[in-house]
Amino acid sequence: MFKTTLVVLLLPPVNVALFALAGLVLARFHRRWGIGIASVAVVGLILLSFRAVTTPMLKSLEAGLPLRPPADAPPEAIVVLSGDSQGSPSVPNGYTVGPITLQRLHTAAQLHRRTGLPLRLTGGPVSTQAPPLADLMMINLREDFRVGSRWV
């Protein structure tokens, strides 16, 4: 729990917001420095909200990833991470996967058909009333994509 909280606090955008807050606190003692730090942090938050800034950042993270698995260690399964869910009165349990998870399922179904690799679905409940996302994903794969999963 502590490690997770620490990671959230140290990564953008939370760390930038904390710098803005620290700048405002510092402004009470050193006005020029505090306002300067808070201003830079707010500009940073605004910049991080633009796709023109975030897209190159994401592409730099994805650069250099192998396009093919190593010959001596072929993949054994396709792991699909859940992303979101949404309430839906048209389904029996009242919940279904959200658009992010649905896009992941679509891609996983295509990969499964192309490679024949089994699927592994992951995702827990997002609330106490909601079923685990992995169960919702399994239903979606079976009913919408006509694909089964080996592990949930």
PyMOL commands that set and color helices and strands:
alter all, ss='L'
color gray80, all
select helices_A, chain A and resi 2-10+14-27+31-48+51-62+99-115+133-144
alter helices_A, ss='H'
color red, helices_A
select strands_A, chain A and resi 78-81+85-87+95-97+119-122
alter strands_A, ss='S'
color yellow, strands_A
deselect
rebuild
show_as cartoon
